[in-house]
Amino acid sequence: MAGKTRFIKSITASAKTDVPAMPWARGARRAAFIAKRTAGELEVKAA
């Protein structure tokens, strides 16, 4: 039951904030992940 209580507390705390975090507004963390992913792509040769 402690896990459920902690979950409910986190939900109420995030609801009380002025601006909840939206998935499309992840900012620098998302940009860094995309840059890392695109930089790591290898050139694949077709047979």
C-alpha positions in Angstrom: 0.0 0.0 0.0 3.0 2.3 0.5 3.7 2.4 -3.2 0.2 3.4 -4.0 0.3 6.2 -1.4 3.6 7.5 -2.8 2.1 7.4 -6.3 -0.9 9.5 -5.2 1.3 12.0 -3.4 3.4 12.5 -6.6 0.3 12.9 -8.7 -1.2 15.6 -6.4 2.2 17.4 -6.1 2.5 17.5 -9.9 -1.1 18.7 -10.2 -0.4 21.6 -7.8 2.4 23.0 -9.9 1.6 25.9 -12.2 2.8 24.4 -15.4 2.7 20.6 -15.7 5.5 19.0 -17.8 4.2 18.2 -21.3 5.8 15.4 -23.3 6.6 17.6 -26.2 8.3 20.2 -24.1 11.3 18.1 -22.9 13.8 20.7 -24.0 17.6 20.1 -23.7 17.4 16.5 -22.6 15.4 15.5 -25.7 17.6 17.6 -28.0 20.7 15.9 -26.6 19.2 12.4 -27.1 18.3 13.2 -30.7 21.7 14.6 -31.5 23.4 11.5 -30.0 21.2 9.2 -31.9 21.7 10.9 -35.3 25.4 11.3 -34.8 25.8 7.6 -34.1 24.1 6.3 -37.2 26.4 4.3 -39.5 26.4 4.4 -43.2 25.0 1.1 -44.4 26.0 -0.2 -47.8 23.4 -2.0 -49.9 24.4 -5.3 -51.3 
